[in-house]
Amino acid sequence: MNYRHPFGFGVFAILLALLLDLQSATAKEDESGLPKATPEQVGMNADGLAKIPARMKEFVEAGKISGAVTLVAKDGKIVHLEAIGLLDVASKAPMKEDTIFAIASMTKPITATALMILVDEGKIKLNDPVAKYIPQFKQAKLKSGDALSRAITVFDCLTHTSGLVGDQQCPQSLEATGNMLAQRPLGFQPGQRWQYSPGLNVIGRLIELAAGQPFERFLQERIFHPLGMKDTTFTPTAQQKKRIVTLYKPGKKKSSLQAATHWINDLSQDRPPNPSGGLFSTAADMARFYQAILNGGELDGKRIVSKVAVKKMTSPQTGDLKTGFTPGNCWGLGWCIVRQPQGVSESLSEGTYGHGGAFGTQGWVDPQRKMIYVLMIQRTGFGNSDGSNIRRTLHKLTVESLRE
Protein backbone atom coordinates (compact mmCIF):
# COMPACT_ATOMS: atom_id res chain seq x y z
CA MET A 1 0.00 0.00 0.00
CA ASN A 2 1.25 3.47 -0.92
CA TYR A 3 1.28 5.70 2.20
CA ARG A 4 1.52 9.44 1.79
CA HIS A 5 1.68 11.97 4.62
CA PRO A 6 -1.37 14.24 4.39
CA PHE A 7 0.84 17.34 4.46
CA GLY A 8 3.14 16.03 1.71
CA PHE A 9 6.91 16.04 1.53
CA GLY A 10 6.91 19.64 0.26
CA VAL A 11 5.76 20.99 3.60
CA PHE A 12 8.22 18.73 5.41
CA ALA A 13 11.05 20.07 3.29
CA ILE A 14 10.01 23.65 4.00
CA LEU A 15 9.90 22.98 7.75
CA LEU A 16 13.31 21.32 7.61
CA ALA A 17 14.76 24.24 5.69
CA LEU A 18 13.33 26.71 8.19
CA LEU A 19 14.85 24.71 11.05
CA LEU A 20 18.25 24.65 9.38
CA ASP A 21 18.07 28.40 8.71
CA LEU A 22 17.22 29.01 12.37
CA GLN A 23 20.14 26.88 13.50
CA SER A 24 22.44 28.67 11.08
CA ALA A 25 21.26 32.09 12.26
CA THR A 26 21.74 31.09 15.88
CA ALA A 27 25.24 29.83 15.14
CA LYS A 28 26.09 33.10 13.40
CA GLU A 29 24.78 35.10 16.34
CA ASP A 30 26.99 33.05 18.65
CA GLU A 31 30.05 33.55 16.44
CA SER A 32 31.96 36.47 17.88
CA GLY A 33 35.52 37.08 18.85
CA LEU A 34 37.98 34.21 18.85
CA PRO A 35 37.44 30.53 19.67
CA LYS A 36 37.08 29.85 23.37
CA ALA A 37 39.09 27.52 25.59
CA THR A 38 39.28 26.72 29.27
CA PRO A 39 42.18 28.38 31.08
CA GLU A 40 43.67 24.98 31.83
CA GLN A 41 43.84 24.14 28.11
CA VAL A 42 46.32 26.97 27.56
CA GLY A 43 48.29 26.67 30.79
CA MET A 44 46.35 29.11 32.94
CA ASN A 45 44.46 28.93 36.20
CA ALA A 46 40.68 29.49 36.20
CA ASP A 47 40.64 30.55 39.85
CA GLY A 48 43.20 33.22 39.09
CA LEU A 49 41.24 34.63 36.17
CA ALA A 50 38.08 34.60 38.29
CA LYS A 51 39.68 37.33 40.40
CA ILE A 52 39.39 39.77 37.48
CA PRO A 53 35.59 40.25 37.51
CA ALA A 54 35.61 40.27 41.31
CA ARG A 55 38.13 43.12 41.27
CA MET A 56 36.21 44.98 38.54
CA LYS A 57 33.12 44.78 40.73
CA GLU A 58 35.07 46.52 43.48
CA PHE A 59 35.91 49.37 41.09
CA VAL A 60 32.19 49.64 40.28
CA GLU A 61 31.23 49.73 43.95
CA ALA A 62 33.87 52.41 44.60
CA GLY A 63 32.32 54.63 41.93
CA LYS A 64 35.35 54.45 39.64
CA ILE A 65 33.43 52.95 36.69
CA SER A 66 29.84 52.07 35.87
CA GLY A 67 30.96 48.69 34.60
CA ALA A 68 33.57 46.89 32.53
CA VAL A 69 34.08 44.22 29.91
CA THR A 70 37.39 42.36 30.26
CA LEU A 71 38.88 39.87 27.83
CA VAL A 72 41.99 37.71 27.93
CA ALA A 73 43.12 35.52 25.06
CA LYS A 74 46.04 33.12 24.93
CA ASP A 75 47.33 30.99 22.08
CA GLY A 76 44.58 32.30 19.84
CA LYS A 77 41.71 31.45 22.19
CA ILE A 78 39.59 33.47 24.60
CA VAL A 79 40.01 32.17 28.14
CA HIS A 80 38.27 35.04 29.92
CA LEU A 81 35.41 37.30 28.81
CA GLU A 82 33.30 38.92 31.51
CA ALA A 83 30.88 41.84 31.74
CA ILE A 84 30.45 43.53 35.12
CA GLY A 85 28.26 46.43 36.24
CA LEU A 86 25.97 48.66 34.19
CA LEU A 87 25.89 49.89 30.62
CA ASP A 88 23.74 52.79 31.80
CA VAL A 89 23.26 53.75 35.44
CA ALA A 90 19.98 55.65 35.03
CA SER A 91 18.16 52.80 33.30
CA LYS A 92 20.01 50.04 35.21
CA ALA A 93 20.78 48.39 31.86
CA PRO A 94 23.41 45.72 32.52
CA MET A 95 26.81 45.65 30.91
CA LYS A 96 27.03 42.76 28.45
CA GLU A 97 29.86 41.00 26.68
CA ASP A 98 28.80 42.58 23.37
CA THR A 99 28.42 46.11 24.74
CA ILE A 100 29.81 48.68 22.30
CA PHE A 101 32.38 51.27 23.43
CA ALA A 102 33.88 54.40 21.93
CA ILE A 103 37.47 53.16 21.74
CA ALA A 104 38.97 56.61 21.07
CA SER A 105 42.72 56.35 20.35
CA MET A 106 42.63 52.58 20.11
CA THR A 107 41.58 53.58 16.59
CA LYS A 108 45.14 54.69 15.79
CA PRO A 109 46.75 51.23 15.37
CA ILE A 110 43.90 50.26 13.04
CA THR A 111 44.52 53.37 10.94
CA ALA A 112 48.24 52.57 10.90
CA THR A 113 47.51 49.02 9.76
CA ALA A 114 45.36 50.36 6.93
CA LEU A 115 48.23 52.58 5.82
CA MET A 116 50.64 49.64 5.87
CA ILE A 117 48.31 47.67 3.60
CA LEU A 118 48.91 50.39 1.00
CA VAL A 119 52.66 50.31 1.71
CA ASP A 120 52.55 46.57 0.99
CA GLU A 121 50.86 47.34 -2.33
CA GLY A 122 53.44 49.98 -3.28
CA LYS A 123 50.84 52.75 -3.36
CA ILE A 124 52.59 54.82 -0.70
CA LYS A 125 56.01 54.89 0.98
CA LEU A 126 56.89 55.65 4.58
CA ASN A 127 59.55 58.18 3.55
CA ASP A 128 57.20 59.99 1.16
CA PRO A 129 56.74 63.69 1.98
CA VAL A 130 53.14 64.32 3.06
CA ALA A 131 53.16 67.24 0.60
CA LYS A 132 53.34 64.71 -2.24
CA TYR A 133 49.68 63.94 -1.48
CA ILE A 134 48.51 67.11 0.28
CA PRO A 135 50.29 70.00 -1.49
CA GLN A 136 49.31 72.50 1.23
CA PHE A 137 52.00 70.93 3.46
CA LYS A 138 54.66 72.53 1.24
CA GLN A 139 53.89 75.78 3.07
CA ALA A 140 54.04 74.29 6.57
CA LYS A 141 55.91 76.48 9.08
CA LEU A 142 56.83 76.52 12.75
CA LYS A 143 54.95 78.67 15.26
CA SER A 144 57.94 80.99 15.15
CA GLY A 145 57.36 81.48 11.44
CA ASP A 146 60.60 79.68 10.53
CA ALA A 147 60.67 77.28 7.61
CA LEU A 148 61.08 73.54 8.16
CA SER A 149 64.52 71.95 8.15
CA ARG A 150 63.02 69.09 6.14
CA ALA A 151 59.65 67.94 4.83
CA ILE A 152 57.15 66.14 7.06
CA THR A 153 56.97 62.48 6.03
CA VAL A 154 54.40 59.71 6.32
CA PHE A 155 56.71 58.10 8.90
CA ASP A 156 56.65 61.28 11.02
CA CYS A 157 52.84 61.28 11.12
CA LEU A 158 52.73 57.62 12.18
CA THR A 159 55.22 58.10 15.00
CA HIS A 160 53.98 61.45 16.42
CA THR A 161 57.27 63.12 15.47
CA SER A 162 55.89 65.39 12.71
CA GLY A 163 55.71 68.57 14.76
CA LEU A 164 51.92 68.67 14.40
CA VAL A 165 50.30 69.72 17.66
CA GLY A 166 46.85 70.56 18.97
CA ASP A 167 43.54 68.72 19.16
CA GLN A 168 42.69 65.64 17.11
CA GLN A 169 39.17 66.53 16.02
CA CYS A 170 37.96 66.27 12.44
CA PRO A 171 35.46 69.13 12.26
CA GLN A 172 34.89 68.52 8.56
CA SER A 173 35.78 65.92 5.94
CA LEU A 174 39.22 64.30 6.00
CA GLU A 175 40.10 66.37 2.93
CA ALA A 176 39.23 69.59 4.75
CA THR A 177 40.91 68.37 7.94
CA GLY A 178 44.13 67.54 6.08
CA ASN A 179 44.22 70.98 4.50
CA MET A 180 43.48 72.61 7.85
CA LEU A 181 46.29 70.72 9.60
CA ALA A 182 48.72 71.78 6.86
CA GLN A 183 48.05 75.38 7.86
CA ARG A 184 48.35 74.79 11.62
CA PRO A 185 51.74 76.05 12.87
CA LEU A 186 54.07 73.24 13.93
CA GLY A 187 55.34 72.95 17.48
CA PHE A 188 58.81 71.72 16.53
CA GLN A 189 60.96 70.59 13.62
CA PRO A 190 59.98 67.17 12.16
CA GLY A 191 61.80 64.32 13.89
CA GLN A 192 63.09 66.52 16.69
CA ARG A 193 60.91 65.04 19.43
CA TRP A 194 57.77 63.03 20.20
CA GLN A 195 54.46 64.73 20.93
CA TYR A 196 51.06 63.10 20.75
CA SER A 197 49.41 64.65 17.73
CA PRO A 198 46.69 64.63 15.05
CA GLY A 199 49.18 62.97 12.68
CA LEU A 200 46.95 59.91 12.26
CA ASN A 201 44.22 62.18 10.87
CA VAL A 202 46.68 63.12 8.13
CA ILE A 203 47.31 59.40 7.60
CA GLY A 204 43.57 58.85 7.18
CA ARG A 205 43.49 61.39 4.37
CA LEU A 206 46.56 59.83 2.73
CA ILE A 207 44.77 56.46 2.80
CA GLU A 208 41.84 57.98 0.92
CA LEU A 209 44.11 59.49 -1.71
CA ALA A 210 46.32 56.42 -2.19
CA ALA A 211 43.42 53.94 -2.14
CA GLY A 212 41.05 56.06 -4.22
CA GLN A 213 38.11 55.51 -1.88
CA PRO A 214 36.71 56.89 1.39
CA PHE A 215 38.77 56.06 4.47
CA GLU A 216 35.92 54.36 6.30
CA ARG A 217 35.09 52.16 3.31
CA PHE A 218 38.72 51.08 2.98
CA LEU A 219 38.79 49.99 6.63
CA GLN A 220 35.52 48.11 6.23
CA GLU A 221 36.59 46.28 3.08
CA ARG A 222 40.21 45.57 3.97
CA ILE A 223 40.15 45.05 7.75
CA PHE A 224 36.75 44.79 9.42
CA HIS A 225 34.98 42.52 6.92
CA PRO A 226 37.88 40.07 6.39
CA LEU A 227 38.45 39.77 10.14
CA GLY A 228 34.76 39.42 11.02
CA MET A 229 34.72 42.60 13.11
CA LYS A 230 30.96 43.03 12.77
CA ASP A 231 30.53 45.68 15.47
CA THR A 232 33.46 47.96 14.62
CA THR A 233 32.35 51.14 12.89
CA PHE A 234 32.46 54.93 12.77
CA THR A 235 28.69 55.05 12.32
CA PRO A 236 26.77 52.64 14.56
CA THR A 237 23.38 51.49 13.29
CA ALA A 238 20.17 52.11 15.22
CA GLN A 239 20.43 48.62 16.69
CA GLN A 240 24.09 49.05 17.62
CA LYS A 241 23.36 52.37 19.32
CA LYS A 242 21.19 50.50 21.83
CA ARG A 243 24.31 48.62 22.93
CA ILE A 244 26.60 51.65 23.34
CA VAL A 245 27.73 52.29 26.91
CA THR A 246 27.17 55.66 28.55
CA LEU A 247 30.22 57.83 29.24
CA TYR A 248 30.66 58.87 32.88
CA LYS A 249 32.67 61.40 34.86
CA PRO A 250 33.10 61.82 38.63
CA GLY A 251 29.86 62.92 40.30
CA LYS A 252 29.42 65.73 42.78
CA LYS A 253 29.12 63.28 45.65
CA LYS A 254 32.02 61.05 46.65
CA SER A 255 32.11 57.69 44.83
CA SER A 256 29.34 58.77 42.46
CA LEU A 257 29.20 59.06 38.68
CA GLN A 258 27.34 61.35 36.33
CA ALA A 259 26.79 61.09 32.59
CA ALA A 260 29.22 63.07 30.43
CA THR A 261 29.48 64.20 26.83
CA HIS A 262 32.52 64.43 24.56
CA TRP A 263 33.22 65.00 20.87
CA ILE A 264 34.77 61.54 20.61
CA ASN A 265 31.45 59.75 21.15
CA ASP A 266 29.32 62.28 19.28
CA LEU A 267 26.81 60.37 17.14
CA SER A 268 25.43 63.21 15.02
CA GLN A 269 24.64 62.26 11.43
CA ASP A 270 27.22 64.57 9.84
CA ARG A 271 30.03 63.22 12.03
CA PRO A 272 33.06 62.50 9.77
CA PRO A 273 35.25 59.43 10.41
CA ASN A 274 38.12 60.29 12.72
CA PRO A 275 41.28 58.21 12.05
CA SER A 276 42.77 59.23 15.41
CA GLY A 277 39.87 58.29 17.65
CA GLY A 278 36.46 57.82 16.06
CA LEU A 279 35.76 54.09 16.13
CA PHE A 280 33.20 52.17 18.19
CA SER A 281 33.86 48.50 18.89
CA THR A 282 33.48 45.54 21.24
CA ALA A 283 36.02 43.57 23.23
CA ALA A 284 35.47 40.53 21.00
CA ASP A 285 36.01 42.49 17.78
CA MET A 286 39.19 44.06 19.07
CA ALA A 287 40.49 40.64 20.11
CA ARG A 288 40.14 39.49 16.50
CA PHE A 289 42.12 42.47 15.25
CA TYR A 290 44.86 41.97 17.83
CA GLN A 291 45.07 38.26 17.10
CA ALA A 292 45.53 38.99 13.39
CA ILE A 293 48.46 41.26 14.24
CA LEU A 294 49.87 38.72 16.71
CA ASN A 295 49.66 36.13 13.91
CA GLY A 296 51.77 38.34 11.66
CA GLY A 297 48.90 39.89 9.73
CA GLU A 298 46.38 37.12 9.17
CA LEU A 299 43.47 35.38 10.87
CA ASP A 300 41.52 32.29 9.85
CA GLY A 301 43.39 32.10 6.57
CA LYS A 302 42.67 35.72 5.60
CA ARG A 303 45.73 37.94 5.38
CA ILE A 304 45.14 41.67 5.73
CA VAL A 305 48.74 42.92 5.91
CA SER A 306 52.23 41.43 5.46
CA LYS A 307 54.46 40.03 8.19
CA VAL A 308 57.08 42.61 7.22
CA ALA A 309 54.57 45.43 7.77
CA VAL A 310 53.51 44.02 11.16
CA LYS A 311 57.16 43.79 12.22
CA LYS A 312 57.72 47.45 11.31
CA MET A 313 54.56 48.61 13.09
CA THR A 314 55.33 46.78 16.30
CA SER A 315 59.09 47.43 16.50
CA PRO A 316 60.69 50.54 18.06
CA GLN A 317 60.89 53.40 15.56
CA THR A 318 61.52 56.45 17.76
CA GLY A 319 65.07 55.83 18.96
CA ASP A 320 65.83 57.38 22.33
CA LEU A 321 63.00 59.92 22.22
CA LYS A 322 60.83 60.06 25.33
CA THR A 323 57.36 58.89 24.33
CA GLY A 324 53.95 58.03 25.70
CA PHE A 325 51.95 58.71 28.85
CA THR A 326 53.57 56.11 31.12
CA PRO A 327 57.27 55.39 31.64
CA GLY A 328 59.24 52.75 29.74
CA ASN A 329 57.54 53.13 26.35
CA CYS A 330 58.68 53.80 22.82
CA TRP A 331 56.69 54.09 19.60
CA GLY A 332 56.30 51.90 16.55
CA LEU A 333 54.21 52.91 13.54
CA GLY A 334 50.91 53.90 15.13
CA TRP A 335 51.48 51.49 18.04
CA CYS A 336 52.85 52.08 21.54
CA ILE A 337 55.52 49.56 22.58
CA VAL A 338 56.53 48.60 26.11
CA ARG A 339 60.32 48.78 25.94
CA GLN A 340 61.00 48.54 29.69
CA PRO A 341 58.03 47.18 31.70
CA GLN A 342 57.42 49.26 34.83
CA GLY A 343 54.63 50.82 36.82
CA VAL A 344 51.30 50.11 35.17
CA SER A 345 53.03 47.86 32.60
CA GLU A 346 55.27 45.98 35.04
CA SER A 347 53.43 42.68 34.49
CA LEU A 348 53.82 42.80 30.70
CA SER A 349 56.67 41.32 28.70
CA GLU A 350 59.23 43.52 27.02
CA GLY A 351 58.02 44.18 23.49
CA THR A 352 54.31 44.13 24.33
CA TYR A 353 52.49 46.51 22.00
CA GLY A 354 49.07 48.14 21.94
CA HIS A 355 47.26 51.38 22.64
CA GLY A 356 44.88 52.99 25.09
CA GLY A 357 41.94 55.31 24.62
CA ALA A 358 40.90 58.58 26.26
CA PHE A 359 37.98 56.89 28.03
CA GLY A 360 40.14 54.21 29.68
CA THR A 361 39.82 51.47 27.08
CA GLN A 362 43.00 49.43 26.64
CA GLY A 363 44.21 46.80 24.20
CA TRP A 364 47.62 45.12 24.50
CA VAL A 365 49.37 42.22 22.76
CA ASP A 366 52.13 40.31 24.57
CA PRO A 367 53.95 38.38 21.80
CA GLN A 368 56.27 36.54 24.17
CA ARG A 369 53.35 34.95 26.02
CA LYS A 370 51.04 34.99 22.96
CA MET A 371 48.47 36.80 25.07
CA ILE A 372 45.95 39.58 24.45
CA TYR A 373 44.50 41.86 27.13
CA VAL A 374 41.41 43.98 26.42
CA LEU A 375 39.86 46.36 28.95
CA MET A 376 36.63 48.14 28.01
CA ILE A 377 35.45 50.91 30.33
CA GLN A 378 33.97 54.34 29.58
CA ARG A 379 34.91 57.24 31.81
CA THR A 380 36.49 60.68 31.64
CA GLY A 381 37.91 63.07 34.22
CA PHE A 382 39.75 60.39 36.22
CA GLY A 383 43.29 61.37 35.26
CA ASN A 384 45.77 59.55 33.02
CA SER A 385 43.72 56.84 31.30
CA ASP A 386 46.86 54.89 30.34
CA GLY A 387 48.13 54.89 33.92
CA SER A 388 44.97 53.69 35.64
CA ASN A 389 44.95 51.14 38.43
CA ILE A 390 42.17 49.34 36.55
CA ARG A 391 44.55 48.63 33.67
CA ARG A 392 47.32 47.58 36.05
CA THR A 393 44.92 45.20 37.80
CA LEU A 394 43.90 43.45 34.58
CA HIS A 395 47.52 42.90 33.57
CA LYS A 396 48.62 41.77 37.01
CA LEU A 397 45.82 39.29 37.70
CA THR A 398 46.11 37.82 34.20
CA VAL A 399 49.83 37.18 34.47
CA GLU A 400 49.44 35.76 37.98
CA SER A 401 47.02 33.25 36.48
CA LEU A 402 49.74 31.69 34.35
CA ARG A 403 50.85 28.31 35.56
CA GLU A 404 54.52 27.96 36.41
C-alpha positions in Angstrom: 0.0 0.0 0.0 1.3 3.5 -0.9 1.3 5.7 2.2 1.5 9.4 1.8 1.7 12.0 4.6 -1.4 14.2 4.4 0.8 17.3 4.5 3.1 16.0 1.7 6.9 16.0 1.5 6.9 19.6 0.3 5.8 21.0 3.6 8.2 18.7 5.4 11.1 20.1 3.3 10.0 23.6 4.0 9.9 23.0 7.7 13.3 21.3 7.6 14.8 24.2 5.7 13.3 26.7 8.2 14.8 24.7 11.1 18.2 24.7 9.4 18.1 28.4 8.7 17.2 29.0 12.4 20.1 26.9 13.5 22.4 28.7 11.1 21.3 32.1 12.3 21.7 31.1 15.9 25.2 29.8 15.1 26.1 33.1 13.4 24.8 35.1 16.3 27.0 33.1 18.6 30.0 33.5 16.4 32.0 36.5 17.9 35.5 37.1 18.9 38.0 34.2 18.9 37.4 30.5 19.7 37.1 29.8 23.4 39.1 27.5 25.6 39.3 26.7 29.3 42.2 28.4 31.1 43.7 25.0 31.8 43.8 24.1 28.1 46.3 27.0 27.6 48.3 26.7 30.8 46.3 29.1 32.9 44.5 28.9 36.2 40.7 29.5 36.2 40.6 30.6 39.8 43.2 33.2 39.1 41.2 34.6 36.2 38.1 34.6 38.3 39.7 37.3 40.4 39.4 39.8 37.5 35.6 40.2 37.5 35.6 40.3 41.3 38.1 43.1 41.3 36.2 45.0 38.5 33.1 44.8 40.7 35.1 46.5 43.5 35.9 49.4 41.1 32.2 49.6 40.3 31.2 49.7 44.0 33.9 52.4 44.6 32.3 54.6 41.9 35.3 54.5 39.6 33.4 52.9 36.7 29.8 52.1 35.9 31.0 48.7 34.6 33.6 46.9 32.5 34.1 44.2 29.9 37.4 42.4 30.3 38.9 39.9 27.8 42.0 37.7 27.9 43.1 35.5 25.1 46.0 33.1 24.9 47.3 31.0 22.1 44.6 32.3 19.8 41.7 31.5 22.2 39.6 33.5 24.6 40.0 32.2 28.1 38.3 35.0 29.9 35.4 37.3 28.8 33.3 38.9 31.5 30.9 41.8 31.7 30.5 43.5 35.1 28.3 46.4 36.2 26.0 48.7 34.2 25.9 49.9 30.6 23.7 52.8 31.8 23.3 53.8 35.4 20.0 55.6 35.0 18.2 52.8 33.3 20.0 50.0 35.2 20.8 48.4 31.9 23.4 45.7 32.5 26.8 45.7 30.9 27.0 42.8 28.5 29.9 41.0 26.7 28.8 42.6 23.4 28.4 46.1 24.7 29.8 48.7 22.3 32.4 51.3 23.4 33.9 54.4 21.9 37.5 53.2 21.7 39.0 56.6 21.1 42.7 56.4 20.3 42.6 52.6 20.1 41.6 53.6 16.6 45.1 54.7 15.8 46.8 51.2 15.4 43.9 50.3 13.0 44.5 53.4 10.9 48.2 52.6 10.9 47.5 49.0 9.8 45.4 50.4 6.9 48.2 52.6 5.8 50.6 49.6 5.9 48.3 47.7 3.6 48.9 50.4 1.0 52.7 50.3 1.7 52.5 46.6 1.0 50.9 47.3 -2.3 53.4 50.0 -3.3 50.8 52.8 -3.4 52.6 54.8 -0.7 56.0 54.9 1.0 56.9 55.6 4.6 59.5 58.2 3.5 57.2 60.0 1.2 56.7 63.7 2.0 53.1 64.3 3.1 53.2 67.2 0.6 53.3 64.7 -2.2 49.7 63.9 -1.5 48.5 67.1 0.3 50.3 70.0 -1.5 49.3 72.5 1.2 52.0 70.9 3.5 54.7 72.5 1.2 53.9 75.8 3.1 54.0 74.3 6.6 55.9 76.5 9.1 56.8 76.5 12.7 54.9 78.7 15.3 57.9 81.0 15.1 57.4 81.5 11.4 60.6 79.7 10.5 60.7 77.3 7.6 61.1 73.5 8.2 64.5 72.0 8.2 63.0 69.1 6.1 59.7 67.9 4.8 57.1 66.1 7.1 57.0 62.5 6.0 54.4 59.7 6.3 56.7 58.1 8.9 56.7 61.3 11.0 52.8 61.3 11.1 52.7 57.6 12.2 55.2 58.1 15.0 54.0 61.5 16.4 57.3 63.1 15.5 55.9 65.4 12.7 55.7 68.6 14.8 51.9 68.7 14.4 50.3 69.7 17.7 46.8 70.6 19.0 43.5 68.7 19.2 42.7 65.6 17.1 39.2 66.5 16.0 38.0 66.3 12.4 35.5 69.1 12.3 34.9 68.5 8.6 35.8 65.9 5.9 39.2 64.3 6.0 40.1 66.4 2.9 39.2 69.6 4.8 40.9 68.4 7.9 44.1 67.5 6.1 44.2 71.0 4.5 43.5 72.6 7.9 46.3 70.7 9.6 48.7 71.8 6.9 48.1 75.4 7.9 48.3 74.8 11.6 51.7 76.1 12.9 54.1 73.2 13.9 55.3 73.0 17.5 58.8 71.7 16.5 61.0 70.6 13.6 60.0 67.2 12.2 61.8 64.3 13.9 63.1 66.5 16.7 60.9 65.0 19.4 57.8 63.0 20.2 54.5 64.7 20.9 51.1 63.1 20.7 49.4 64.6 17.7 46.7 64.6 15.1 49.2 63.0 12.7 47.0 59.9 12.3 44.2 62.2 10.9 46.7 63.1 8.1 47.3 59.4 7.6 43.6 58.9 7.2 43.5 61.4 4.4 46.6 59.8 2.7 44.8 56.5 2.8 41.8 58.0 0.9 44.1 59.5 -1.7 46.3 56.4 -2.2 43.4 53.9 -2.1 41.1 56.1 -4.2 38.1 55.5 -1.9 36.7 56.9 1.4 38.8 56.1 4.5 35.9 54.4 6.3 35.1 52.2 3.3 38.7 51.1 3.0 38.8 50.0 6.6 35.5 48.1 6.2 36.6 46.3 3.1 40.2 45.6 4.0 40.1 45.0 7.8 36.7 44.8 9.4 35.0 42.5 6.9 37.9 40.1 6.4 38.4 39.8 10.1 34.8 39.4 11.0 34.7 42.6 13.1 31.0 43.0 12.8 30.5 45.7 15.5 33.5 48.0 14.6 32.4 51.1 12.9 32.5 54.9 12.8 28.7 55.1 12.3 26.8 52.6 14.6 23.4 51.5 13.3 20.2 52.1 15.2 20.4 48.6 16.7 24.1 49.1 17.6 23.4 52.4 19.3 21.2 50.5 21.8 24.3 48.6 22.9 26.6 51.6 23.3 27.7 52.3 26.9 27.2 55.7 28.5 30.2 57.8 29.2 30.7 58.9 32.9 32.7 61.4 34.9 33.1 61.8 38.6 29.9 62.9 40.3 29.4 65.7 42.8 29.1 63.3 45.6 32.0 61.1 46.7 32.1 57.7 44.8 29.3 58.8 42.5 29.2 59.1 38.7 27.3 61.4 36.3 26.8 61.1 32.6 29.2 63.1 30.4 29.5 64.2 26.8 32.5 64.4 24.6 33.2 65.0 20.9 34.8 61.5 20.6 31.4 59.7 21.2 29.3 62.3 19.3 26.8 60.4 17.1 25.4 63.2 15.0 24.6 62.3 11.4 27.2 64.6 9.8 30.0 63.2 12.0 33.1 62.5 9.8 35.2 59.4 10.4 38.1 60.3 12.7 41.3 58.2 12.0 42.8 59.2 15.4 39.9 58.3 17.6 36.5 57.8 16.1 35.8 54.1 16.1 33.2 52.2 18.2 33.9 48.5 18.9 33.5 45.5 21.2 36.0 43.6 23.2 35.5 40.5 21.0 36.0 42.5 17.8 39.2 44.1 19.1 40.5 40.6 20.1 40.1 39.5 16.5 42.1 42.5 15.3 44.9 42.0 17.8 45.1 38.3 17.1 45.5 39.0 13.4 48.5 41.3 14.2 49.9 38.7 16.7 49.7 36.1 13.9 51.8 38.3 11.7 48.9 39.9 9.7 46.4 37.1 9.2 43.5 35.4 10.9 41.5 32.3 9.9 43.4 32.1 6.6 42.7 35.7 5.6 45.7 37.9 5.4 45.1 41.7 5.7 48.7 42.9 5.9 52.2 41.4 5.5 54.5 40.0 8.2 57.1 42.6 7.2 54.6 45.4 7.8 53.5 44.0 11.2 57.2 43.8 12.2 57.7 47.5 11.3 54.6 48.6 13.1 55.3 46.8 16.3 59.1 47.4 16.5 60.7 50.5 18.1 60.9 53.4 15.6 61.5 56.4 17.8 65.1 55.8 19.0 65.8 57.4 22.3 63.0 59.9 22.2 60.8 60.1 25.3 57.4 58.9 24.3 53.9 58.0 25.7 52.0 58.7 28.9 53.6 56.1 31.1 57.3 55.4 31.6 59.2 52.7 29.7 57.5 53.1 26.3 58.7 53.8 22.8 56.7 54.1 19.6 56.3 51.9 16.6 54.2 52.9 13.5 50.9 53.9 15.1 51.5 51.5 18.0 52.8 52.1 21.5 55.5 49.6 22.6 56.5 48.6 26.1 60.3 48.8 25.9 61.0 48.5 29.7 58.0 47.2 31.7 57.4 49.3 34.8 54.6 50.8 36.8 51.3 50.1 35.2 53.0 47.9 32.6 55.3 46.0 35.0 53.4 42.7 34.5 53.8 42.8 30.7 56.7 41.3 28.7 59.2 43.5 27.0 58.0 44.2 23.5 54.3 44.1 24.3 52.5 46.5 22.0 49.1 48.1 21.9 47.3 51.4 22.6 44.9 53.0 25.1 41.9 55.3 24.6 40.9 58.6 26.3 38.0 56.9 28.0 40.1 54.2 29.7 39.8 51.5 27.1 43.0 49.4 26.6 44.2 46.8 24.2 47.6 45.1 24.5 49.4 42.2 22.8 52.1 40.3 24.6 53.9 38.4 21.8 56.3 36.5 24.2 53.4 34.9 26.0 51.0 35.0 23.0 48.5 36.8 25.1 46.0 39.6 24.4 44.5 41.9 27.1 41.4 44.0 26.4 39.9 46.4 29.0 36.6 48.1 28.0 35.4 50.9 30.3 34.0 54.3 29.6 34.9 57.2 31.8 36.5 60.7 31.6 37.9 63.1 34.2 39.8 60.4 36.2 43.3 61.4 35.3 45.8 59.6 33.0 43.7 56.8 31.3 46.9 54.9 30.3 48.1 54.9 33.9 45.0 53.7 35.6 44.9 51.1 38.4 42.2 49.3 36.5 44.5 48.6 33.7 47.3 47.6 36.1 44.9 45.2 37.8 43.9 43.4 34.6 47.5 42.9 33.6 48.6 41.8 37.0 45.8 39.3 37.7 46.1 37.8 34.2 49.8 37.2 34.5 49.4 35.8 38.0 47.0 33.2 36.5 49.7 31.7 34.3 50.9 28.3 35.6 54.5 28.0 36.4 
